[in-house]
Every structure is written in structure tokens, then in C-alpha cells.
Amino acid sequence: MDFDFRLKVFYVAANTLNFTKAASELFISQPAVSKNIQEIENSIGTPLFERLGNRLALTPAGKILYKHAQVILEQYNQATYEINEITGKQNGNLFLGISTTISQYVIPKMLVEFNLHFPQNEIKVTQANSKRVEQLLIKNEIHLGITEGLPDNRSLKFTPYIKDEIVLVTRNTNPLCKEERFVLNDIYKLALVFREPGSGTRDIIDCKLKEAGISLQHLHTEIILSSSESIKRYLKYSNTAAFLSIHAIQEELKNGDLKIIELEDFSIERYFYITHLVGGLAGLPLKFMNFIQQHKGKIYS
């Protein structure tokens, strides 16, 4: 049905009060946002938005629809799930989109545990960076995402899952490891390895460095790689440094292959998020979300 997408477009546009930003969050064009809003307005016979000077605002009718939109979307999702169950379309399938760091280092044991408890279900995991996972959710190609980026897409709900720390690391034979004191401005002297734009890890690193007054364009970026595994392999053969999730380097720290460079007065902490469309979850996706929240203490046990 087109109805739920039009309502989703309205909900995001009402949240942002900016059609261009809504289009970006929904991964559609700005004219497509305007078209969907206009179709709802034509259907109900009254405008939902009005222009107050340079600012977009909700009309009284828009405020009423916005108040009910999240409940409507949630009930629609539940109804769709129940219909799929009785028509056999659900079939115990669970489609997940998991961002790269989480897919490689955090969630594998949870998937094993879930399959042991619920062996009749079939799970398909798509590994992608956080922005791609968000796009798959918007397009209804997956039921649930687990992401590591900034929770700023208003068409999605982000539930904190587990805490993460991003640390600066290098190989243990790097002469840099002998330095006793390292301040943030010293990173201008380093050859750095970064994840690709769109990676949740990259987004949070860029954000925190900017907040600390670091000029990103003046950093020496030696190479950009698309996974933490690739970065760790590159670090092994060079005196470069990289910001990586603490979850991604547990084995290397234990074996002494990598060493954390402690930065004075600077740290990067974040959450990994369970992510889904605004409107709630039902059935198997909800069961999976509850399970991994209840059993997250077993990730490294």
C-alpha cells in the first residue's frame, strides 16, 4: 500500500519542518516529498503545512495528523505483520541489516544464541555501513537494523543497545608507542587510516574531532579502507594509526599486536543502536530485539 509511505513522508517532514532534509532522510527527492504531501492534502481536503515567513510550520490539521501519525504507523505495521502471518508470507524469516563493526565483532554470538532458542526461523543478514542500513529500512528491504552512526534520521527509531569506545591505535612496534605523552593536536603528525564516508564509525570520529577543534582537511589521511579488518591489516605493515572500535581490537590487544595511543583530555564514546522504522515492531523482529537486549551480557562471555 502507498498509504503508509505517504504517512511516513508526512511524519518525517513534520519532524524536520524542512522538505529537503526530509528527502535526505527518506532517500528520495525533494519533489517526491512535496508530491506525497500534496496527495495527502488532496485526500483530506486541507493543507497540512503553511509558510510563516521563511519558516515552514504545521497547520492545525497538520498538528492533529502529526499527533496520531506514529500510532497509525505502529498499528499499520502490526496489521501488516499479522496479515503476512495468516497468508504465509512471514514464514519465520528475519531480514537484518547490520553495520560492519557490529556484524563482525558484536552480533555473531547473539545470532548463534537466538538460533539455539528459536531454530525454526531463517535469518538473513546484510552487512553494510550505517547509512546503507538506514536506506534498506526506509525501503522496507529489512525488518531491523543495528547501526553505529549518529541517531539523526527522524523516520527511524534508535534504541541504545551497547556502549562502545573508539580509540586511536597503532602497531606495537611503531616508535610512537614509546612516547609518554600524547595530546590531540599531535595527530596532525600522524599518517592516518580512516573508514569510508557513510560509515557510522567515520561519522562519529569526524563529528568528535570537529567538536574538539581539529581541522579534518589538515589531517594526513594515508588511505581510506572499507572495513575494520582491512584497517587492522594495514596497520600491521605500517607505522600508521587509526581510530577503531574497542570491540574490533579485542584479540589484537590481547595478543599485543596493537597498542592504544592514550590521548589526553579526549575520548570518543557512543552507543550501538537497534534501529527500525518509526511505528514500532511486531512478531519476529520484536522477539529478536528483545532477545539481544536481554542477552547482551553474553557477547564476550
N, C-alpha and C positions, 0 to 999 in steps of 0.2 A: 504494500500500500504506500502511496505517496504521502498520505496524511501525516504519518509520524515524522517523516523527514522535513516536511514544511513546518511542523510544530517545533522540531529541533532547531531549524534555522531561526525561527522567531525567538526561541528561548535564548540562543546564543547572542542574537542581535540585541535582545532586550538586556542581556547581561553586560554587553560591551558598549551599547549605545553608539556603535560605530560599525557600519556595514562592511567597510574594508577590513577591519580587524576580524569581524565575524567570518568573512570569506576566508581569511587566512587560517582561522582555527578550524573551519569546516572543510578545508582543502577544496574549495570551489571558487568560482569567480565572483566578483562583486555584483555584476549584473544578475547572476543566478540568485544571489541573496535577495536582491530587490524584486526579482520575479516571484520568488516563493512568498515573500511578504505580501506582495500585491495580490497574489492568488488567495491568501487567507483573508485579506481585507475585502476582496470582492465577494468572497463566500459569506462573510458575516455582515457585510454592508456598512462598514465603518472603518475609518483609519485607526491604525494601531500606534503609529509614530507621528510626531509633529516636530517641526523645526522651530527652536527658540533661539533666534539669532544664529550663531554659529554652532549651536549645540543641538543634538538630537535628543528627544525626550519621548516617553511613553504618553499616549493619550489616556483618558480614564478607561476606555475599553481595553487598551493595551495593558494597563496595570492589572485589570481583572484577569485577562488571559494569562499574563505572566504569573500571577498568584497561583493559578491552577495548572500551569503547564507541566511542572515537574511531577505532580501527582498523576496527570493524564499520561505522561510518558512512562511512568513506572507501571501503571495499570495496563497500558498497551503492551509493554514488554512481557508482563506476566501472562496476559491473554495470548500473545503470540507463542510463548513457550508452551502453554497448556494445549493450544491447538496443534502445535507440532508434535506434542506427545501422543495425542489420540490419533493423529493421522500417520504416525510412524516416521515423521521427518526428523525427530530429535535423535532417535537411535542410539542414545548413550554416547554421542560424540561431543567432545570438548575441544574447541579450537582456541589455542592460546597464542598470544604474541608476547614474546619476552625479549627485553633488550639484552644486548650482547653480554655485558658483565654478569648480569643475574643469571642468564641462561647457562653460562659456562661454569660459574663458581658457587652460586647460591641455591638454585632451584632443583638441580638433579636429584638430590636425596629426597626432597619433598615429593617429586614426581614418583619415585620408587615407592615411598610410603603410601601415597594416595592410591596407586595401583594395587598395592597389597590389601588395602582396606576395601577398595571398590574395583575388583578385577574385571567386571563386566563392561566397563567403559573404555572407549577408544579415545586417546588423546593425541592431537596433532599440534606440534609446537613450531611456530615460525619465529626464527631468531632474526632480529633486526634492530637498528638503532631506535631510540625512543620516539623520534619524530615519525618514523615509519610505522611503529606500533600504533601510535595515535591515529595515523591515517587509516590503518586497517580497521580500527574500532569504528571510526566515523563511517567507513564504507560497509560496515556490518559483515566484514570478512572473518572476524574473530569474535569470540564471546567475551574474552577477558585479556587484559594486558598486565604485565608487570614491568614498570619503567623506572628509569633512574634520572630523568630530566627534571626541569623546573615545572612544578604543577600549575601551569598558567593557561591551560586550554579550557574555556568555560563550557564547552559542550561535553566535557568528560568530568567524572568524579574521581578524585585521587585519595585513596585511603592509605595512610602511612603503614608500611609493612615492617621493615627492619632498618636500623640505623647503619650508616656507612661513614667511613672516613676516607678521604682522598689524601694520599701522602706523596711526597717527592722522593723518588728512588733512583738509584744508580747501581751498577755492578760493584761488588765489594772490593775489586782491585783498582777502582778509579782513585787516583791520587786525591780527589776531592774529599774522600772519606776520612782523610787524616786531619782535615781542618776542624778545629774545635768549635768555632763559632760561625754560624751562617745566618745572615739576615735576608729578608725577602728581596731587597734590591740586588743581592748577589746573583739572582737568577739571570740578570742581563749578561753575565759572563758565561752562562752555560749554553751548550748545544742541546736543544730540547726536542723531544719526540712527543707528538700530540695525536689524539684521535681525530677523526674526520668531523667537520661541521655537521650538526644534526645528531651527533652522539650526545646522550644525556650527560656523560662524564665531561665531554668537551664544553658543553653549555655551562655547567656549574663552575668549572675551572675558569672559563673566560669571565663569568659574572663575578666571582670572588676576587680574581686578580684586578679587575677593573675597580671594584669597590675599594681595594687596597691601594689604588693609585698607580698600578703597574700599566705601562703603555704596551699593549699587546703587539702593536706593529713594530716595536723596537726589540722584541724578543728574538733570539736566534732560533728559529724553527728549522731543524735539520731535515726532518722528514715527517710526513703525516701518514699514519697507518690506520687500518680499519678495525683492529681488534686489540684487546689487551695482550693476547697471546703473541701477536706479531710484534708488539712493542717490547715485550719481555725478551723475545728472541733477539731483537735489535740491540737492546741494552747489553745483552750477554757479550756481544762482539765489539762494543764501542764504549767510549767514555762519555756517552750522552746521559741525560737524565729525563725522567718522565713523571707526570702525575698519574698515579694509578689507585684504584680502589684497594683498600686494605684486604678486601675479600679475594682479590685477584692474585695476591702475592703471598698467601699463607705458606705455601710449600717452599717458595724461594727464600723467604725469611727463615724458615726452619732449617733449610739446607745451607744457609749462609751465602747463597748466590747473589742476592740483592741486599742492599742496605738502605734504610730510610735516612734521608737528609732532614734533620730536625731544623725547621725554620722558626726563628724567634718571633714571637708575637703574631703568628699566622697559622691558621688551620682551616681546613675545609671539611665540614660535616654536612651530611644530607640524609634524606631517607630514600629508600626504595619504596615505590608506590604500587599498590594494586589499583589498576585503572580500568574503568568501564564507562559506558555511556551514561549520561545523566538520565535518571529514571529508575535506577536500581537494577538488581539482578534477581534471577529466579532459577529454580531447578539445579541442574548440574553445575553451572558456573558459580552459583551461590554456595553450593556444597563444597566446591573446590576452594573458594575464597575463605570460607570459614575453617576448612581443614588446615590450610597452610598457615593461617593466623594462629590456630590452636597448637600447632606442632612446630613452630619456627625455632623453638629451643633445640630441636634435633638436627639443625642444619650442619653443625660440626661435631655432633656427639657421636 
